[in-house]
Amino acid sequence: MTPEAFVDGVARLSRQGKLPGFERRPAEDQSARSFRVLAFGGVFDHELCASVRPAPSGAGGVLATFSLRVLRKTPAILLGVLALTLWPGLPLTDSMLRLTFGWYDRLGVQTWWWYLPLWAISLPPLRTQWKRARAEARADALKQIEKIAGAVRG
């Protein structure tokens, strides 16, 4: 089997609706072929990237290597929202409280005393969610690899 035939088998599986997000990618060298498929992982989706090249033994087979990468869109949006809730969120909340409630100034309470701990409380659950999404994406990637192996074997 050639790398081109391998990727063609994966493309056929994708056209049947069994591999989401299939996309051929440019390869590093002339003899190799590359592609990617999606691996779902909860909130943070990943892409399973594959590079297929002729087997080094010369037996006519192929060697496929897979890597799992997070899609950057969702983490970037999440980090942006976290940054915006901290700044300008803190000064906006402080000014709103001081303008709306006259007694807030008289208490002598600084908004950051309670705002920063409430903001920081959201970080540990995000870390847990990240780990869970990574584990789910790995499990989905293994299923995708099994589907690919079954399709190219015939």
C-alpha positions in Angstrom: 0.0 0.0 0.0 1.2 3.5 -0.8 0.8 6.6 1.4 -1.5 8.0 -1.3 -3.8 4.9 -1.2 -3.8 5.1 2.6 -5.0 8.7 2.5 -7.5 7.9 -0.2 -9.0 5.2 2.0 -9.3 7.7 4.8 -11.0 10.2 2.4 -13.5 7.5 1.4 -14.3 6.9 5.0 -14.8 10.7 5.5 -17.2 10.9 2.5 -19.3 8.2 4.2 -19.7 10.5 7.2 -17.6 8.4 9.5 -14.6 10.8 10.0 -15.5 14.4 10.8 -13.4 17.3 9.6 -11.2 15.3 7.2 -8.7 17.6 5.4 -5.7 16.7 3.3 -2.6 18.6 4.4 0.7 19.4 2.7 3.4 16.8 3.6 6.9 17.4 4.7 8.5 15.5 1.8 7.5 14.1 -1.6 7.0 10.5 -0.4 4.8 11.3 2.6 1.1 12.3 2.8 -0.6 14.2 5.6 -4.2 14.7 6.7 -6.2 15.7 9.8 -9.6 14.8 11.3 -11.4 16.2 14.2 -11.3 14.6 17.7 -14.1 15.9 19.9 -13.2 16.6 23.5 -16.0 18.3 25.3 -15.5 22.1 25.3 -12.0 22.0 23.8 -12.0 20.2 20.5 -8.8 18.8 19.1 -7.5 17.8 15.7 -5.8 14.4 15.0 -3.0 15.0 12.6 -1.5 12.2 10.7 1.6 11.8 8.6 1.8 8.7 6.3 5.1 7.6 4.7 6.4 4.4 3.1 7.5 1.9 5.7 11.3 1.9 6.2 11.6 -1.8 5.8 10.7 -1.6 2.1 8.0 -4.3 2.5 5.5 -2.2 0.7 3.6 -1.0 3.7 3.2 2.4 5.2 4.0 4.0 8.6 1.4 6.3 9.9 2.2 8.6 12.9 -0.5 10.5 14.7 -0.5 13.6 16.9 -3.3 15.3 18.8 -3.5 19.1 19.0 -6.0 21.4 20.6 -7.9 23.7 18.2 -6.9 27.2 19.4 -10.2 29.0 18.8 -12.1 28.1 22.0 -9.1 28.5 24.4 -8.3 31.9 22.9 -11.9 33.0 23.3 -11.9 31.7 26.9 -8.7 33.5 27.8 -10.0 36.7 26.2 -13.2 36.5 28.3 -11.1 35.9 31.5 -8.9 38.8 30.7 -11.9 41.1 30.0 -13.6 40.1 33.2 -10.5 41.1 35.2 -9.7 44.3 33.3 -11.8 46.4 32.6 -14.3 44.3 34.6 -12.8 45.3 38.0 -12.8 49.1 37.5 -16.2 49.0 35.8 -17.7 47.1 38.7 -16.0 49.4 41.2 -17.3 52.6 39.5 -20.8 51.1 39.1 -21.0 50.2 42.8 -19.7 53.6 43.8 -22.2 55.5 41.6 -25.2 53.3 42.3 -24.8 52.7 46.1 -23.8 55.8 48.1 -23.2 53.6 51.2 -20.5 51.6 49.3 -18.0 54.5 49.5 -18.7 55.0 53.3 -18.0 51.4 54.1 -14.4 51.8 52.9 -14.4 48.5 51.1 -12.1 48.1 48.2 -13.8 46.3 45.3 -10.7 44.2 44.5 -10.8 42.7 48.0 -13.8 40.6 47.0 -13.6 40.8 43.2 -10.2 39.1 42.7 -11.1 36.0 44.9 -14.4 35.6 43.0 -12.5 35.8 39.7 -9.8 33.4 40.9 -12.4 30.8 42.0 -13.2 30.1 38.3 -9.7 29.0 37.5 -9.6 25.5 39.2 -12.8 24.3 37.5 -11.4 25.5 34.1 -8.2 23.4 34.8 -10.4 20.4 35.6 -12.5 21.0 32.4 -9.2 21.2 30.4 -8.0 17.9 31.7 -11.4 16.2 31.1 -11.5 17.6 27.5 -8.0 16.3 26.9 -8.9 12.8 28.1 -12.1 12.8 26.0 -10.2 13.9 22.9 -7.6 11.2 23.4 -10.4 8.6 23.7 -12.1 9.9 20.6 -8.7 10.0 18.7 -8.2 6.3 19.5 -11.6 5.5 18.1 -10.8 7.6 15.0 -7.5 5.7 14.6 -9.3 2.3 14.9 -11.8 3.4 12.2 -8.9 4.5 10.0 -7.1 1.2 10.5 -10.2 -0.8 9.7 -10.8 1.3 6.5 -7.3 1.0 5.1 -7.0 -2.7 5.8 -10.0 -3.4 3.6 
